[in-house]
């Protein structure tokens, strides 16, 4: 079992909130621990936003809880009605993420005794706020996670997985069911990579030079994800149209193998070039043999229409999406290459790796 940073931060935040609540002899310190659970976030910036939003939500919840309790009492029906109103206001203010802690505030306050109710409400409100602030302190105390390193590694691992399946599939060596399952898994992984990209995007820099460099990196990582997505689309079509491709002439199948190998080679090279672990272009005498020839693929595809028998024409037409996907993949790689070259010209020493 692997414990992530957020799991550890949550445990520490709960401990800190309960410890301070006991030290201050606050009644019902459990509410501080509950609030800390809701307030912990995966990044410092999100933690800051969470504290601002939860402070608003707590004030709204406490205000309506106190008003309704004083006016109508703490009947369960009144508590439920108050909760509905608080939820509606939070949704209107677009802070729906804070609804759980706002409802905790409502219930914690409205369940109080009638004697010295205002004092009790203030103590309960302070206890919940203590939990929120404890989560903020823990997030600030922990070193911010290296989202960039993790993002790059996730993209690299996923693209290598796609490359493996493409190489196996075009040589008719992949297991149909295993590949189908792995394609679905890859879709989910790319969605998680998108979320990780957003976390990296939210990280704040405090120097102009770092901000400019990060802006360029964001464009590159966005393109890396787009290019990997195109590679996955190509793999999906190779898998779905495996039979149709097998019916095409051997010369065309061999051409697809060679050209896809060239695209994969370029993709691998660009991933390493970005972090300073690849020299870039091969010698000029080899470039003509290693580069993807888009024109040759399209011309060969069109020429093979006449070689197929009438009954197999459907195979030829169904391969249109595959040729289109491979072509689009090549365009995305060209754009990624332009971005990586531009980044290295402006921001990176040729001999200094981006990551250790």
Order of alpha helices (4+ residues) and beta strands (2+ residues): alpha-alpha-alpha-alpha-alpha-alpha-alpha-alpha-alpha-alpha-alpha-alpha-alpha-alpha-alpha
